[in-house]
Amino acid sequence: MAGNRGTQLIGSSAPSGGAVLDAPVSSAWARELIDAVRSLRPAAAFALVGGTDLADRAELINQLRALEDLKSAAAAARARIAVAFDAAQRSADAAAGVPAEEQGRGVGAQIALARRESPARGSRLHGLAKALVSEMPRTLAALESGRLNEWRATLLVKETACLSAEDRCAVDEELAADTGAFDGAGDKAIIAAARAAAYRRDPRSVTQRASHAATERHVSLRPAPDTMTYLTALLPVAQGVAVHAALSRHADSLRSGGDARSRGQLMADALVERTTGTPGGISGVEVQLVMTDRTLFQGDAEPARLPGYGIVPAGWARELLAGNQNQNQAEGSQDGEKQPGQAEPGQRGKTQELKLWLRRLFTAPGTGELVAVDSRARLFPAGLRRFIQARDDTCRTPYCDAPIRHFDHIVPWHHGGTTSLANGAGLCEACNHTKELPGWTTQTRTATTSPGTRHVLDIRTPSGHHYRSTAPPLPGTHEPEIQPARSRHHRRRLRLHAKVLKFARVADLRLA
C-alpha cells in the first residue's frame, strides 16, 4: 500500500537563475517553533503512577489545550499560504502565456506533495483554503483563534458549498463562528446549523444539491484487517433502505429455518451470491500473488502481496492456492455420484469448483527487483503492464494510493523514452494528467529513474522541489544475497533446484 512506498523531499528551488539547491525546507522561524514544541516533555515523575499533584496535572491539560490552539492556528496559516501560492502560480502562468482557463492547474498536486497528502486530498484542501480565505473570513478567524478546529471548519465549508459566494459570506456572517457561537457544539450541531442557514439563504440550490447527489452513487472497495475488505455502496436513501431490508428479510427467513450462520454472515453471503450469481461468489479468478518460491513451496513465513489489496500472510496465501480445491473435493465427495463442487439447483451452502490460475512472479535475490523486460512498441504490452502493476501496486506519485489506471513513460516516448520496465510507472489518471502540465514536462525532467536496489522516481514540480518515490518492497526483498557457486557440484545442485521449481505443482493447480 502507500505506506510501503518510500518518499523523500530532496530539495527546494532558489529563485535566482532558476537553479535547484539542496536547502533545508523549513524556515528559521519554523524550526524554532518545532524545537519549542519538541521541548515540551512531561516530568518523569508524572509519567509514573506516583504523580498526583493537582497543579501539575492541570498544567498538562493546559499544554494539551495550547497545542490544540496551535494546531488550529497552523491550519489557518496553511490556508492563507495555499491561497497565496495559488495566486503566485497563476501570475507565473499568465506571464508564461498559459490560457486563462488552464492557469493554476497542478496547484493542488503541489500542495498535496508539500503536505504529504494524496493529490485528491490536496485538491480538497486547496478548495477549503480558497473558501475560507475568500468567502468565509469569520470561520477562518475562529480557526485562527482556536475556537474551531480544522475538521469543524471543513464541515462549515462543505455544508455551504452549494451557495454562491455572496450567500456563503452571508451565512458566515450569520453564524459568526469567531464569536464563540459553536463553543461546546459537536459535529452534528455544526452541520445542522450550517444546513439550516444555507437553506434559508437559497432553498433552491440546497434542493438541487440533494437531487444531484443521486448522480454520485458508486461502489468502492478498500482493504480491511485480516485479509478482509470493505465493500461500500453510496446509494440514494430509498434504494439503500430497500437493499438492506431485502437482505435482512432473507437472513431472518434462513435463521428461522435453522441456519446456524449469524444474521450478519447470512446478509453478507446473500449479497455476494445475488451480485455474482453463484453460491460461492466466484467461479474462476486469476490470482496474481507476488511471493517467493520459498513461501510457496517450502512453507517459509515471508508474507506475500496481493495486487489491489496489499500484504497477506504466507499461510493464508498458500491456503488460497491449495485449500479451496481440497475443500471442494471434500464437499463434492458427500454428494454421491455428483462431480466435486457440483450443487443441486437451489441447494445452498455448497461450494462450486473454483479454478485458480497461478502467475509466478520472481524477484532478483536481495534486491527485490522484478525481472526486466522491454518492448519496441509505443504502448506497453500486456505482459509488461502486469509487471509494472505487480511492482508498483498503486499510483507511484508520493502519498497517492489510488489504483493504477495509466502505464506511463517516465521519459516520454516522443522524447526518446523507451517502452521498458525501467522507464515505466503506474499512475492514476489524475497524476498522469498532472505530469503533463507546464513545469512538470520532460524538459525539467519531471520523473527520472535513479539507480538503486528498487525502482526509484525523482519528481520535480514547477516550484523546483524534488520528491523521490521508491517502489514498495516485494516479498523476499530483505533476503540475504545468494552466494556464487564455488564448484561444479554446487552449480549442478542449483540447476536441479531450478528445474524442480519450474515443474512444481501445488494441489494440481492449473499454472499459467
TORPA-127500 format. One line per 4 residues: their letters; for each residue x, y negated, z negated of C-alpha. Coordinates in Angstrom, 2 decimals, decimal comma. Each point is the difference from the previous one (the first is absolute). Example, Ala and Ser with C-alpha at 12.3 -4.5 7.8 and 13.67 -1.06 7.14 Angstrom:
BEGIN
AS	12,30:4,50:-7,80 | 1,37:-3,44:0,66
//
This chain:
BEGIN
MAGN	0,00:0,00:0,00 | 1,00:-3,66:-0,08 | 1,65:0,41:-3,38 | 2,56:2,37:1,53
RGTQ	1,21:-2,51:2,56 | 3,07:-2,00:-0,99 | -0,36:-3,73:0,67 | 2,48:-2,77:-0,60
LIGS	0,04:-3,74:0,67 | 3,45:-0,51:1,48 | 0,37:-3,75:0,33 | -1,58:-3,36:0,69
SAPS	0,50:-2,57:2,70 | 1,81:-3,28:-0,16 | -1,62:-2,81:2,00 | 3,26:-1,46:1,29
GGAV	1,07:1,50:3,30 | -2,50:2,82:-0,23 | 2,55:2,21:-1,77 | -1,11:2,84:-2,21
LDAP	1,77:0,04:-3,36 | -0,05:2,66:-2,68 | -1,13:-2,23:-2,88 | -1,93:0,67:-3,21
VSSA	-3,72:-0,15:0,64 | -0,98:-1,68:-3,28 | 0,63:-3,70:-0,59 | 1,84:-1,17:-3,11
WARE	-3,17:-1,05:-1,80 | -1,60:3,36:0,75 | 2,98:1,90:-1,37 | -0,10:-2,09:-3,18
LIDA	-3,72:0,74:-0,42 | 0,53:3,71:0,62 | 2,85:0,05:-2,53 | -2,19:-1,77:-2,56
VRSL	-2,76:2,60:0,44 | 2,49:2,86:-0,20 | 1,33:-1,43:-3,25 | -3,34:0,67:-1,69
RPAA	0,64:3,10:-2,07 | -2,14:1,00:-2,99 | 2,09:0,47:-3,11 | 1,09:3,58:-0,56
AFAL	-1,75:0,05:-3,35 | -3,36:-0,59:1,61 | 0,57:2,64:2,65 | -0,16:2,44:-2,90
VGGT	-2,95:0,88:-2,17 | 1,40:-2,03:-2,87 | -0,61:-3,40:1,61 | -3,16:-1,25:-1,76
DLAD	0,55:-3,74:-0,54 | -3,12:-1,84:1,21 | 1,85:-3,10:1,24 | 2,37:2,06:2,12
RAEL	-2,81:2,07:1,45 | -1,87:-3,19:0,87 | 3,12:-1,33:1,74 | 0,14:3,11:2,19
INQL	-3,61:-0,59:1,08 | 0,84:-3,65:0,68 | 2,85:1,09:2,24 | -2,36:2,28:1,93
RALE	-2,44:-2,87:0,53 | 2,78:-2,36:1,06 | 1,30:2,52:2,53 | -3,53:0,41:1,38
DLKS	-0,26:-3,77:0,42 | 3,40:0,03:1,68 | -1,15:2,70:2,39 | -3,09:-2,05:0,96
AAAA	2,10:-3,11:0,51 | 2,39:2,00:2,19 | -2,96:1,24:2,06 | -1,12:-3,59:0,58
ARAR	3,52:-0,99:0,99 | 0,16:2,93:2,45 | -3,22:-1,23:1,60 | 1,39:-3,51:0,51
IAVA	3,29:1,36:1,37 | -1,80:2,32:2,41 | -2,07:-2,88:1,39 | 3,11:-2,15:0,34
FDAA	1,80:2,80:1,84 | -3,00:0,45:2,30 | 0,06:-3,72:0,86 | 3,75:0,08:0,61
QRSA	-0,28:3,07:2,24 | -2,80:-1,58:2,01 | 2,06:-3,16:0,48 | 2,94:2,08:1,19
DAAA	-2,26:1,92:2,40 | -1,44:-3,23:1,37 | 3,49:-1,40:0,56 | 0,92:3,21:1,84
GVPA	-2,99:-0,37:2,33 | -2,07:2,85:-1,42 | -3,70:-0,36:0,93 | -2,15:-1,40:-2,80
EEQG	-2,08:3,16:-0,35 | 3,15:2,08:-0,56 | 1,76:-2,31:-2,43 | 0,49:1,48:-3,46
RGVG	-0,30:3,61:1,11 | 2,20:2,27:-2,08 | -0,09:-2,27:-3,05 | -1,95:2,59:-1,95
AQIA	2,57:2,67:0,86 | 2,87:-2,18:-1,25 | -1,90:-0,79:-3,21 | -0,59:3,71:-0,48
LARR	3,70:0,84:0,33 | 0,97:-2,76:-2,43 | -2,57:1,21:-2,54 | 0,80:3,71:0,56
ESPA	-3,53:0,69:1,20 | -1,46:1,69:3,06 | -0,73:-2,20:3,05 | -3,75:0,47:-0,48
RGSR	0,15:-1,19:-3,59 | 2,36:-2,80:1,03 | -2,64:-1,34:2,39 | -2,62:0,10:-2,76
LHGL	2,34:-1,81:-2,39 | 0,65:-2,60:2,69 | -3,73:-0,57:0,43 | -0,44:-0,25:-3,77
AKAL	2,74:-2,63:-0,20 | -1,52:-2,15:2,77 | -3,47:0,16:-1,57 | 1,28:-0,99:-3,46
VSEM	2,20:-2,85:1,17 | -2,25:-1,44:2,70 | -3,56:0,70:-1,15 | -0,09:0,94:-3,71
PRTL	2,29:-2,42:-1,90 | -1,78:0,44:-3,36 | 0,38:3,76:0,15 | 3,67:-0,51:0,83
AALE	0,34:-2,37:-2,98 | -1,58:2,62:-2,27 | 2,46:2,56:1,30 | 2,90:-2,40:-0,53
SGRL	-1,03:-0,70:-3,59 | -0,57:3,65:-0,86 | -3,80:-0,21:-0,40 | -0,36:2,50:2,88
NEWR	2,28:2,81:1,05 | 0,76:0,75:3,65 | -2,54:2,82:0,24 | -2,92:-2,14:-1,23
ATLL	1,02:-2,86:2,26 | -0,05:2,55:2,83 | -3,56:0,96:-0,96 | -1,15:-3,63:0,27
VKET	1,64:-0,35:3,40 | -1,46:3,30:1,23 | -3,58:-0,77:-1,05 | 0,07:-3,39:1,78
ACLS	1,69:1,21:3,18 | -3,20:-0,25:2,05 | -0,42:-3,73:-0,72 | 1,27:-2,93:2,00
AEDR	2,93:-1,98:-1,35 | -2,33:-2,76:-1,23 | -2,36:2,41:-1,77 | 2,90:1,90:-1,52
CAVD	1,40:-3,24:-1,41 | -3,45:-0,80:-1,43 | -0,25:3,41:-1,69 | 3,52:-0,48:-1,37
EELA	-1,07:-3,34:-1,45 | -3,22:1,49:-1,43 | 1,73:2,87:-1,75 | 2,96:-2,17:-1,16
ADTG	2,11:2,90:-1,18 | 2,72:-2,36:-1,27 | -2,34:-1,29:-2,73 | -0,18:3,40:-1,65
AFDG	-3,37:0,95:1,47 | 1,16:3,61:0,31 | 1,83:0,30:-3,33 | -0,89:3,42:-1,39
AGDK	-1,88:1,01:3,15 | 0,60:3,40:1,57 | 0,27:0,89:3,66 | -3,72:0,69:0,39
AIIA	-0,98:-3,35:-1,50 | 2,36:-1,87:2,32 | -1,28:1,89:3,05 | -3,62:-0,67:-0,96
AARA	0,61:-3,72:-0,53 | 1,86:-0,35:3,31 | -2,67:1,91:1,93 | -2,81:-2,07:-1,50
AAYR	1,77:-3,27:0,78 | 0,80:1,12:3,55 | -3,61:1,05:0,61 | -1,32:-3,36:-1,22
RDPR	2,32:-1,82:2,39 | -0,55:2,09:3,13 | -2,51:2,86:-0,37 | 0,03:0,70:3,72
SVTQ	3,75:0,69:0,12 | -0,19:2,26:-3,05 | -2,83:1,99:1,60 | 1,88:0,29:3,27
RASH	3,05:1,22:-1,89 | -2,05:2,77:-1,59 | -1,35:1,10:3,37 | 3,44:-0,14:1,59
AATE	1,43:2,20:-2,75 | -1,66:3,03:1,60 | 2,35:-0,33:2,98 | 2,97:0,57:-2,35
RHVS	-1,08:3,54:-0,91 | 2,83:2,50:0,24 | 1,52:3,16:-1,45 | 3,50:0,04:-1,49
LRPA	2,35:2,61:-1,44 | 2,73:-0,51:-2,58 | 2,12:2,38:-2,06 | -0,96:1,04:-3,52
PDTM	2,09:1,81:-2,61 | 0,48:3,79:0,04 | -0,30:0,47:3,79 | -3,50:-1,51:0,09
TYLT	-1,36:-2,90:2,06 | -2,59:-2,73:-0,39 | -2,46:-0,02:2,92 | -1,84:-3,32:-0,25
ALLP	-2,92:-1,26:2,05 | -1,14:-3,63:0,03 | -3,69:0,12:0,99 | -3,05:-2,24:-0,14
VAQG	-1,74:0,49:-3,31 | -3,01:1,87:1,45 | 2,15:2,48:1,89 | 2,38:0,50:-2,92
VAVH	-2,82:0,71:-2,42 | -1,62:2,39:2,49 | 3,24:1,98:0,47 | 0,57:0,27:-3,73
AALS	-3,61:1,02:-0,64 | 0,15:2,74:2,66 | 3,22:1,44:-1,43 | -1,45:-0,18:-3,52
RHAD	-3,16:1,88:1,00 | 2,08:2,66:1,75 | 2,20:0,47:-3,07 | -2,97:0,15:-2,37
SLRS	-1,65:2,63:2,19 | 3,06:2,25:0,01 | 0,55:-0,48:-3,74 | -3,56:1,06:-0,73
GGDA	0,63:3,09:2,15 | 2,89:1,07:-2,22 | 3,03:-1,42:1,84 | 2,88:-0,17:-2,48
RSRG	1,67:-3,02:1,57 | -0,35:-3,37:-1,69 | -2,32:-2,63:1,40 | 2,91:-2,11:1,22
QLMA	1,62:2,99:1,69 | -3,24:0,90:1,77 | -0,45:-3,55:1,28 | 3,60:-0,14:1,24
DALV	-0,25:3,42:1,72 | -3,30:-0,96:1,64 | 1,51:-3,27:1,29 | 2,91:1,87:1,62
ERTT	-2,22:2,72:1,47 | -2,62:-2,37:1,41 | 2,66:-2,27:1,48 | 2,17:2,69:1,62
GTPG	-2,72:2,56:0,72 | 1,94:2,89:-1,56 | -0,27:1,40:-3,55 | 3,73:-0,30:-0,63
GISG	0,16:-3,45:1,57 | 2,74:0,87:2,53 | 0,40:2,76:2,54 | 3,46:-0,88:1,31
VEVQ	2,66:-2,52:-0,81 | 3,59:-0,77:0,95 | 1,92:-0,31:-3,24 | 3,04:-2,18:0,64
LVMT	1,71:0,59:-3,32 | 3,49:-1,43:-0,29 | 1,91:2,37:-2,25 | 3,34:1,73:-0,32
DRTL	0,47:3,61:1,10 | 0,94:0,81:-3,60 | -3,37:-1,25:-1,22 | -1,87:1,95:2,67
FQGD	1,81:3,34:-0,08 | 2,00:0,15:-3,23 | -2,36:-1,45:-2,61 | 2,07:-3,15:-0,56
AEPA	-1,58:-2,77:-2,12 | 0,86:-2,85:2,43 | -3,38:-1,71:0,66 | -1,44:-0,28:3,50
RLPG	-1,59:-2,98:1,73 | -3,34:0,01:1,75 | -0,18:-2,86:2,57 | -2,96:-2,23:-0,74
YGIV	-0,05:1,02:-3,66 | 3,44:0,02:-1,58 | 2,04:2,29:-2,24 | -1,56:3,34:-0,94
PAGW	1,33:2,74:-2,35 | 2,00:2,80:1,59 | -2,27:2,73:-1,39 | -3,12:-1,74:1,28
AREL	1,52:-0,31:3,47 | 0,81:3,72:0,12 | -3,50:0,88:-1,19 | -1,49:-2,20:2,71
LAGN	1,91:1,92:2,65 | -0,44:3,52:-1,35 | -2,71:0,02:-2,65 | -2,98:-0,86:2,22
QNQN	0,49:2,98:2,28 | 0,45:2,40:-2,91 | -3,16:-1,38:-1,60 | -1,91:0,36:3,26
QAEG	1,06:3,63:0,32 | -1,00:0,74:-3,58 | -3,40:-1,59:0,38 | -0,60:1,58:3,39
SQDG	0,70:3,50:-1,37 | -3,05:-0,35:-2,24 | -2,33:-0,31:2,99 | 0,11:3,63:1,15
EKQP	0,66:0,24:3,74 | 0,09:-3,73:0,65 | 3,26:-1,53:1,11 | 1,95:-2,00:-2,61
GQAE	-1,40:-3,45:-0,50 | -3,25:0,56:1,98 | -3,08:-1,05:-1,94 | -3,67:0,78:0,42
PGQR	-2,20:-2,81:1,39 | -1,04:-2,11:-2,97 | 2,42:1,78:-2,34 | 1,74:-2,40:-2,37
GKTQ	3,19:0,27:-1,98 | 1,95:1,95:2,65 | 3,13:-1,41:1,53 | 0,30:0,13:3,75
ELKL	3,22:1,12:1,61 | 2,46:-2,86:-0,10 | 2,55:-0,20:2,82 | 3,16:-1,85:-0,89
WLRR	2,80:-1,13:2,28 | 3,27:-0,71:-1,71 | 2,29:-2,57:1,60 | 3,47:0,36:-1,46
LFTA	1,96:-3,26:-0,20 | 3,61:0,43:-1,11 | 2,21:-2,72:-1,44 | 3,75:-0,41:0,08
PGTG	1,54:1,38:-3,23 | 0,76:-2,73:-2,51 | -1,08:-2,97:2,12 | -3,70:0,78:0,36
ELVA	-0,06:-1,28:3,60 | -2,20:1,83:2,47 | 1,58:1,48:3,12 | 0,38:-2,74:2,61
VDSR	-1,60:0,16:3,43 | -0,35:-2,59:2,74 | -1,92:-0,58:3,20 | 0,35:-2,01:3,20
ARLF	-3,72:-0,78:0,03 | -1,43:-3,43:-0,84 | -2,51:1,49:-2,47 | 1,00:2,29:-2,82
PAGL	-0,89:3,61:0,92 | -2,18:2,06:-2,33 | 2,85:1,92:-1,58 | 1,98:-3,15:-0,76
RRFI	-3,10:-1,68:-1,45 | -0,42:2,96:-2,35 | 3,62:-0,39:-1,10 | -0,43:-3,72:-0,72
QARD	-3,30:0,64:-1,79 | 1,63:2,63:-2,20 | 3,05:-2,17:-0,71 | -1,72:-3,33:-0,74
DTCR	-3,26:1,32:-1,55 | -1,60:-3,48:-0,13 | 0,63:-3,40:1,61 | 3,68:-0,88:-0,26
TPYC	-0,57:-3,66:-0,86 | 1,09:-0,54:-3,63 | -2,85:0,34:-2,51 | -2,48:1,03:2,72
DAPI	-1,48:3,45:-0,57 | -2,51:-0,15:2,86 | -0,26:3,04:2,31 | 2,25:0,07:3,06
RHFD	-1,94:-1,08:3,11 | 2,77:-1,13:2,39 | 3,35:1,58:0,83 | 2,20:-3,00:0,63
HIVP	3,35:-0,55:1,70 | 2,18:-1,75:-2,59 | 2,08:-1,51:2,79 | -2,70:-0,68:2,62
WHHG	-0,03:2,07:3,18 | 0,24:-3,08:2,21 | 3,17:-1,02:-1,87 | 1,71:3,33:0,59
GTTS	-1,37:1,88:-3,00 | -0,11:3,77:0,40 | -2,90:2,33:-0,68 | 1,79:1,91:-2,74
LANG	-0,44:1,02:-3,59 | 2,58:-2,52:-1,19 | -1,68:-2,85:1,92 | -3,55:0,98:-0,99
AGLC	-2,04:-1,07:-2,99 | -3,53:0,68:-1,12 | -2,02:-3,18:-0,58 | -3,59:-0,87:-0,71
EACN	-1,79:-2,05:2,64 | 0,22:-3,30:-1,90 | 3,73:0,29:-0,70 | 0,77:0,92:3,60
HTKE	-1,82:-3,12:1,23 | 1,74:-2,15:-2,63 | 3,38:1,26:1,20 | -0,64:-1,52:3,45
LPGW	-0,63:-3,53:-1,30 | 2,52:-2,82:0,54 | 2,87:0,28:-2,44 | -0,46:3,77:-0,30
TTQT	1,26:0,65:3,52 | 2,87:2,13:1,21 | 2,14:-3,09:0,50 | 0,13:-0,42:-3,73
RTAT	0,32:3,78:-0,48 | -3,32:0,47:-1,72 | 0,81:3,58:-0,92 | 3,20:1,85:0,64
TSPG	1,20:3,39:-1,08 | 2,84:0,16:-2,46 | 2,19:3,01:-0,70 | -0,69:1,93:-3,18
TRHV	-1,15:3,27:-1,42 | -3,61:-0,76:0,99 | -1,58:-2,12:2,71 | 0,22:-3,72:-0,88
LDIR	-1,75:-3,08:1,39 | 1,28:-3,55:-0,48 | -2,84:-2,47:0,54 | 0,54:-3,73:0,52
TPSG	-2,88:-2,44:-0,44 | -0,34:-3,42:1,68 | 1,20:-1,65:-3,23 | 3,29:1,88:0,35
HHYR	-0,51:2,41:-2,90 | 1,12:3,59:0,39 | -1,81:3,03:-1,34 | 1,18:3,59:0,10
STAP	-2,24:3,06:0,19 | 1,37:3,52:-0,44 | -2,00:3,01:1,11 | -1,43:1,93:-2,97
PLPG	2,10:2,97:-1,11 | -0,97:3,33:1,50 | 0,00:3,25:-1,96 | 3,53:1,22:-0,58
THEP	1,58:-3,45:0,37 | 1,93:0,29:-3,25 | 1,21:3,53:0,60 | 3,81:0,40:-0,08
EIQP	1,66:0,17:3,36 | 0,69:3,47:1,39 | 3,68:0,83:-0,08 | 1,57:0,77:3,39
ARSR	0,54:3,64:0,92 | 3,44:1,21:-1,04 | 0,08:3,41:1,70 | -1,44:1,99:2,87
HHRR	-1,90:2,17:-2,49 | -1,53:-3,06:-1,59 | -1,08:-1,40:3,38 | -1,57:3,36:0,87
RLRL	-2,06:-0,10:-3,20 | -1,18:-3,52:0,81 | -1,12:1,08:3,49 | -1,84:2,98:-1,50
HAKV	-1,72:-2,29:-2,50 | -1,06:-2,39:2,79 | -1,40:2,90:2,02 | -2,06:1,17:-3,00
LKFA	-1,45:-3,49:-0,39 | -0,72:-0,26:3,71 | -2,13:3,14:0,10 | -1,47:-0,30:-3,51
RVAD	-3,73:0,42:-0,57 | -2,03:-1,00:-3,02 | -3,17:2,06:-0,59 | -0,31:0,59:3,75
LRLA	-0,54:-3,68:0,69 | -0,09:-1,10:3,62 | 3,10:-2,10:0,61 | -0,03:-2,94:2,39
//
